């Protein structure tokens, strides 16, 4: 059972130690002890100190080291009580109780080799771990990969909100900047440390921080970085030898939004500014002004094509994206509307042909820059607008993005635009920028002041967290459902289908393969008619059952017939039995007990309705009707109850009725419960049921689901329980007001004389023009002169005269004729419908 | 009959929820493609017709819930984008349109479940988010649904829950005569708990439904229908479907509405591992006699109690090619 093993390995209580131990015993890198260098880290390590002894009890025998993200471990620790409770779980649940704390999102990927190592060197590893608290928050997320290297998932706190980052070409150094941060960190696989702080130099030059930073294509002693100072100008730094400012570029008249180095010519720098220009600087020529590419639009973003040096692309406030050829600066080579709202981020695909752009319209779009057509080939709708988007190295379809006001960083495959591959939530506040270190390591900076490295491979697949199955049942017994077989990373490629090109636009594959593909889920759906609740029979019975408590015998007989016609043979028998119980004739009871026939169930009885004898002859009820046909399928309740009951003249049926109703209630058959209760309402020896209210309420609810309003009202009216009786009055308010003075009518009922007059103007309300009394019931009126009548009075009057009886002079007759015809039509329409229902049931 | 008709929701990614309205003649589907689709049953043809499809959220839409029709055609949806939106159908020039009349966005995490309260409690909405907080909103004035007031908020467990794999889910007890109750699946604790209001109207965690070997993906409180006990089903990541029976502890106490932390004797009366894969949803039929469960094995299973009270699998349903019940 793979799954079970997985679960065991994911047991979070064993993670911290096991993971740590493995990490430090096998790491090839020296770990410098930097105790509690940041507040966040020391907090985590402090927690660990507390919980570790507890965990050790459980981990002594556990074997595997697992990886997980720091976030989940932190959450486990921050609720130490749950960890502490686990060992105390009752024996019955102990097995699951341990696992029942939390499941880390990591994917176990440690080979069996590490297992023995971890348990052997337990104590040793624990001490080591304490010493290396610098990386403590990342410890559990350590990943020991095939090369025996620990890979980087760590955090570094820079003590200031960060806005941008840029790495040296060999990724050993990274420049991180923010409003008051100008730092260069050296980064290894295990952590980061601050090497250079440029802030003091910056402050001397009137800026404490930077909006954007770009590392030039050189590293080591010739390293150059460019920053946009918070006071405006672009500042070029010489890093490596002296941390000094090499040059300050102040030509832009308004703020600079983004800068970009050419990857091919280390001396070329582009800057995009709010002064509507993109300028190209050659850093070799200190005094030469930049080349200007001017538009009428604020430039948000600019980037070199990684393949062709002369090709640059810029994104504008209006949503335009323009491509410029550096050999012709007078006019852009290509211009198209990329987004609704400004362009926030651009990134050229490593192959130099495709462009990813993020816009204010909360989409990422992929463009084919070689195509004449200016239509995106992929669109990814995002949670917020992107602050930075970057293609993943060596994965032609993947890109990562950070978002405005969003703490998570998301990795997408453009072939599945709606569901990210990973949602990486390692920051507490907005992630502001990202950078791929290599295919599997993603760096990010955030307003939570941290620089974070994430080993993406071990992150949970987001699609695994999404429910892929759903189901719902309605009152007609239909089950609508969707299900999907388990998917996973390896299945992604298999689930790709050829992407249908739009008319007028050929679809292109980003990896150069001949056919463009897209992801399609394996989810399937269906509607299943599981005739388990026979709604037709329910409706038929609801409409036809008699609830007349006055004549139990007749009502039971009627209901038995109805139930039979609805193929509810058991219910039919119940009614027959009830009739025998309460029709004060002991002979019937004797008949029942003698041949014992009706007590056997007739579930498999004949379906043909013509066999039902419609005559109400009492003599023919038990043994002669098809009811008595033996059917030995399921023992019925009555087989037990009726035969058990002592046969005497005035027995009490209390217990029988009680267990009868209990039985029906158990089956959810509130229809029977309620109808029986109503029919027996006047009987003295019917037991009280504490839950009868609930039966009534449930039945009325069911009736209203089937829109059987009349039946629901009848049930509610017939019920003696005040709560149910007034149910149909709940939230039903009809406001009436006098038609001539608009005063609300508060009088509840017409006066004894049959008049219903307005309190203010004393006019008779809705009076009949013939008899002058208030019309109760159907009010018929002439649509032209709006005088109303009792229907009968109108008929009488207009059979003799065509004029309005009030003397208003209007010739009402033709109008009234129409109304009458309409009413007759209504009547005609109703009748066949009823017949149809009957046929349907039959 | 007894057949499966294929249903292609025509969503562009996974469908996460399907829900019927009160009358069972409208269906809402929601998906990762950020859309909600409404389907109407054409009784004459016996098919489901697409009524409308609209973009609802800026992330995957996880659940939808219909309000009682008394309040109009009202739907609530929750999403990964941390918001809950209340939608109302309106007609503009004979064209149907769903308008977002209220957006509830004060949570700090994915809203994982949303469900309207049973009608007798008024127009109320319970949501639970990844931050482990259950919130109950009420539309005080049912004629204008723009204004929702948060009337209650309580954590499902102790301490904040940031476990990204954690899932919370909830289900109201629909019984009219029992006190207000709901069952909540608590992510990291791998249990479901019953919450009830105490005499100070504070929601308190009461009985615990334990024994789960993983995150509880879904809970469903069966319609009571006047039975002497309650049934609650859970769907679990460990591949099990469980049914819990809540017997009244002190006779009539649960129904009389008296408050006590322990009203029920909870027992797990059924535990099925038939799916052998993650189970995502459990759903009762309207009389609480049949349970459906959908799992990652690509099957829906139907469970029913036998006459002796044992729960048994009565059907295994999968979507095979058949006549399509859905027209786009």
Interface residues (C-beta under 8 A of the other chain):
Chain A: X3 X7 X69 X71 X72 X74 X75 X76 X78 X79 X81 X82 X92 X93 X95 X96 X99 X100 X101 X102 X103 X104 X105 X362 X381 X382 X383 X384 X416 X417 X418 X419 X423 X425 X460 X463 X465 X466 X467 X468 X469 X470 X471 X472 X473 X474 X475 X476 X477 X478 X479 X480 X481 X482 X483 X484 X485 X486 X521 X522 X523 X524 X525 X526 X527 X528 X529 X530 X531 X532 X533 X634 X662 X665 X666 X667 X668 X669 X670 X673 X690 X691 X692 X693 X694 X695 X697 X698 X702 X705 X706 X707 X731
Chain B: X1 X2 X3 X4 X5 X6 X7 X8 X9 X12 X13 X14 X15 X16 X17 X18 X19 X20 X22 X23 X24 X25 X27 X29 X31 X32 X33 X34 X48 X58 X59 X60 X62 X70 X80 X81 X157 X158 X159 X160 X161 X162 X163 X164 X165 X166 X167 X175 X176 X177 X187 X188 X189 X190 X191 X210 X211 X212 X213 X214 X215 X217 X218 X223 X224 X225 X226 X227 X228 X237 X238 X239 X252 X255 X277 X278 X279 X280 X281 X283 X284 X285 X286 X287 X288 X289 X290 X292 X293 X294 X295 X296 X297 X298 X299 X300 X302 X304 X307 X314 X315 X317 X318 X319 X320 X322 X325 X326
